[in-house]
Amino acid sequence: MTAEFRLPATQPRMKIVLMRHGKPDFDFSRRINAVDFARIAHEYDIARLADTPPAAAISIARQCQAIVCSDLIRSALSAQALGLEDIALTSPLFRESPLPYPDSGAVRLSLTAWAVLLRISWLLGYSRNAESFQAARQRAQKATHHLAGLAAEHGSVLLVGHGVMNRLLAKALRKQGWQETQAPGSKHWSFGVYEYPAGYR
């Protein structure tokens, strides 16, 4: 039996939990070229979920007093799968930073290969048809202030978010003095935990 995850019992501290959404019901084995990418990206954004959350994800989610989602459907569906109904905030601030892609090209690769290649290119400054890395970092900085404000009000916050954006949020929180007590993983339903003294402003 999987042990239930519990936030540590300490002196009053605010907590922010960054959780990645569940696994979308989506076929990544298809081979496509650049012209297909915008259509395929839209298909991914409207996909339903293909799995259910593990016990540890459900446990920590239900300990949080305020729930935040991005405006992408996989975030809302994941919150529902966790048994969460009272969403304090839904905002595009927390949505995944989309992959860039070229407007033409005959090269056909698997979606997984495209995702790796384009995300590395994005980190190196390529941003055609997408938000730039710098813009995503600035958005993450703004988003952390909303999370911190909710944490100050409610004590604990769960964001049901996305892999890359959650990592940018985690980095922004650490720079603002939040202590990472559990690092976020890369798998679906994985989560990171961040704490700050209750007197934070």
C-alpha positions in Angstrom: 0.0 0.0 0.0 1.4 3.4 -0.9 2.1 5.6 2.1 0.0 8.8 2.4 1.9 11.9 1.8 1.5 14.5 4.6 2.9 18.0 4.8 5.3 18.2 7.7 4.0 19.5 11.0 6.0 22.6 11.8 5.6 26.1 13.1 3.0 28.0 11.0 4.4 28.3 7.5 2.7 29.0 4.2 2.9 26.3 1.6 2.6 26.2 -2.1 2.4 22.8 -3.9 3.1 22.7 -7.7 1.6 19.6 -9.2 1.8 18.4 -12.8 -1.5 17.4 -14.4 -2.5 13.9 -15.3 -1.4 12.0 -18.4 -3.4 13.2 -21.5 -5.1 10.6 -23.7 -2.9 11.3 -26.7 -0.8 9.4 -29.2 2.8 10.6 -29.2 4.0 8.0 -31.6 2.7 9.7 -34.7 5.2 11.1 -37.2 4.4 14.6 -38.4 6.1 17.5 -40.2 6.2 21.2 -39.2 3.1 22.1 -41.1 1.0 19.7 -39.0 2.3 21.0 -35.7 -0.2 23.7 -34.9 -3.1 21.2 -35.5 -1.5 18.5 -33.4 -0.8 21.0 -30.6 -4.5 21.9 -30.5 -5.4 18.3 -30.3 -3.2 17.8 -27.3 -4.7 20.9 -25.6 -8.2 19.5 -25.8 -7.3 15.8 -24.9 -9.0 14.1 -22.0 -7.0 12.3 -19.3 -5.8 8.7 -19.7 -4.9 7.9 -16.1 -5.9 8.5 -12.4 -3.9 10.2 -9.7 -1.9 8.2 -7.2 -2.7 8.2 -3.5 0.2 10.6 -2.7 -1.2 13.2 -5.1 -4.7 12.9 -3.8 -3.5 13.1 -0.2 -1.5 16.3 -0.5 -4.1 17.9 -2.8 -6.8 17.5 -0.1 -4.5 19.1 2.5 -4.3 22.4 0.6 -6.8 25.1 1.4 -6.9 26.9 -2.0 -6.8 25.3 -5.4 -5.5 27.0 -8.6 -5.7 25.7 -12.2 -4.5 26.9 -15.5 -7.2 27.6 -18.2 -6.2 24.4 -20.2 -8.6 21.5 -19.9 -6.0 19.0 -18.7 -5.5 21.2 -15.6 -9.3 21.3 -14.8 -9.8 17.6 -15.5 -6.9 16.8 -13.2 -8.4 18.8 -10.4 -11.6 16.9 -10.9 -9.8 13.6 -10.8 -8.2 14.7 -7.5 -11.7 15.2 -6.1 -11.3 19.0 -6.0 -14.4 21.1 -6.8 -13.8 24.5 -5.2 -11.3 26.2 -7.5 -10.1 29.6 -6.1 -8.5 30.7 -9.3 -8.3 29.6 -12.9 -5.9 31.7 -15.1 -3.9 31.6 -18.3 -1.0 32.9 -16.2 -0.4 29.2 -15.2 -0.8 27.6 -18.6 2.1 25.7 -20.2 4.4 27.7 -22.3 3.7 26.3 -25.9 6.4 24.9 -28.1 7.6 27.0 -31.0 7.5 25.5 -34.5 8.5 26.5 -38.0 5.9 27.4 -40.7 7.2 25.0 -43.3 9.4 21.9 -43.7 9.1 18.4 -45.0 11.0 16.6 -42.3 8.8 14.1 -40.5 9.6 13.1 -36.9 7.7 11.5 -34.0 5.9 13.9 -31.7 8.3 13.0 -28.9 11.3 13.9 -31.0 9.7 17.2 -32.1 8.9 18.0 -28.5 12.5 17.5 -27.4 14.0 19.3 -30.3 11.7 22.3 -30.2 11.9 22.6 -26.4 15.7 22.7 -26.5 15.5 25.2 -29.3 13.1 27.3 -27.2 15.5 27.3 -24.3 18.2 28.6 -26.7 16.0 31.4 -27.9 13.9 30.1 -30.8 10.3 31.2 -30.3 8.5 31.3 -33.7 4.7 31.0 -33.3 5.1 30.8 -29.5 5.9 32.7 -26.3 9.6 33.3 -25.8 11.6 31.8 -23.0 12.1 35.2 -21.5 8.4 36.0 -21.7 7.6 32.7 -20.0 10.0 33.5 -17.2 8.4 36.9 -16.7 4.9 35.3 -16.7 6.1 32.8 -14.0 7.4 35.7 -11.9 4.0 37.4 -12.1 2.2 34.1 -11.4 4.2 33.4 -8.2 2.9 36.7 -6.7 -0.7 35.4 -7.2 0.2 32.1 -5.5 2.0 33.8 -2.6 -1.0 36.1 -2.1 -3.4 33.1 -1.9 -0.9 31.3 0.4 -0.9 34.4 2.7 -4.7 34.3 2.7 -5.4 30.6 3.0 -2.1 29.1 4.4 -1.7 26.5 1.7 -2.2 26.5 -2.1 -2.2 23.7 -4.7 -1.5 24.6 -8.3 -2.6 21.9 -10.8 -0.3 23.0 -13.5 2.2 21.9 -16.2 5.7 20.5 -16.4 7.8 23.4 -17.9 5.8 26.2 -16.3 5.9 24.6 -12.9 9.7 24.4 -13.2 9.8 28.1 -14.0 7.5 28.8 -11.1 9.6 26.7 -8.8 12.7 28.7 -9.7 10.9 32.0 -9.2 9.7 30.9 -5.8 13.2 29.9 -4.7 14.6 33.2 -5.8 11.9 34.9 -3.7 13.0 33.0 -0.6 10.6 30.0 -0.6 12.2 26.8 0.7 11.9 23.8 -1.5 11.1 20.9 0.8 10.3 18.5 -2.0 11.6 19.0 -5.6 9.1 18.6 -8.4 9.5 15.5 -10.6 8.9 15.3 -14.4 6.2 12.6 -14.3 2.5 13.3 -14.5 1.0 13.9 -11.0 4.4 14.6 -9.5 4.7 17.6 -7.3 7.0 20.0 -5.5 6.4 21.6 -2.1 7.5 25.2 -1.1 7.3 26.8 2.3 7.7 30.3 3.7 7.3 31.8 7.2 3.7 33.0 7.7 4.8 36.6 8.0 5.7 36.8 4.2 4.5 39.9 2.4 
